[in-house]
């Protein structure tokens, strides 16, 4: 670890693991381009609070880190009803962040009630 100056990972890593990595390792250039925020099954409001909490934990470690850090986060949250309202709520509550919305094509037989 004394000689490792650059670390880059493009594989998906959960945010909790990245927080531990930032606490443990002191690498000059730290880049993880696929940090996964956990999926949550609560109401939209609770999902937003949970995502915000995970982002805050990452941000706290980034602020304390002595080096260059680049992290790109992704979260996959599903909303069964009124997703347009949910998207607007996310944009309003997390207005300090860049929020991108993508439509994904899920096979018809993937989700069963």
N, C-alpha and C positions, 0 to 999 in steps of 0.2 A: 504493500500500500504506500510505502514511502516514495516509490518511483512512479506511481500512477498519477498522471497529471490531467488526462482527459478521459471522460467516461460518457459513452453514448449508448442508449438503448432504445430501439424502435419497437420492441415487443411490448405487449400490454402488461402493465404492472398496476396493481391496485394502489390507491392513494395512501393507504395506511402503511404499506411497505416502503413507499417513497419517503414518507415522513421518517421512518426508522433509518433509512439509508442516509438521509440528510443529517440526522443526529449522530450517526456512527462514523461516517467517512468524511474526510476532508480532501476532496479532489478539486483541483483548480477550476476545471471546466466540466460541469455536470449537466448532461442533457438527456432528458427522457421525453420522447415525443408521443407517447401513448399511455398517459396516466388515466386509469379508469376510476372514476368516482363510483362508489357502490350504488346499486339499484335499490330503490326503496318502494315499499308497498303501501305506504300510508296515503292520506289525502294529499291533494296537490299542495296545500299550505305546509303540511309536515314534510313533504318531499323537498320543498324549497328550503326549509330550515335545515334539513339534513345535508343537502348539497352545500349550503352556505357554511355549515359547520366543518365539513370535509375540506372545503376551499380555505377556510380560516386556518385550519391546522397546517395545511401545506404552506400557506402564506407566512405563518408564524415561523416555520422552520427556514423558509427562504430568506426572510429578513435577518435571521441569526447566522446564516451560512456565510463563511468567509471564502468566497470564490464566485465564479460565474455560474448561474443556474438558469436553465431554460426548461420549462415544463409546459406541455400541452395536454390539457385535460379533456376527457370525454365522459359523458354519462348518458345512459340509455334509460329513459323513464317512459313508461307507458301511461296513457290517460285514456280510460275507456269512453268517457263522455265529455263533450264540450271541450275538446282539445284546443280550440282557438282561444277560448277564455284562459285556459291554463298557460298557453304560450305567452299571452299578454301579461299574465300575472308574473311569470318567471322574468320576463324582460323588465317589468316594473320593480320587482323585488331585488333583482341582481343587476341593477342599471350600471354599476361600475364595471361590469364584465362584458366581453363581447359574446353575445348569445347567437348561435347559428341554429337554424331549424332545418332539418333534412327529413324528407319523406323517404321511408325505406319500404321496399316491397317485400312483404312477408307472405310466404306461400299459404294458400288457403287452408291447407291441412295442418299448419303449424300450431294454431291455437284452437283448443277444444274447450267448450264450456263444461 
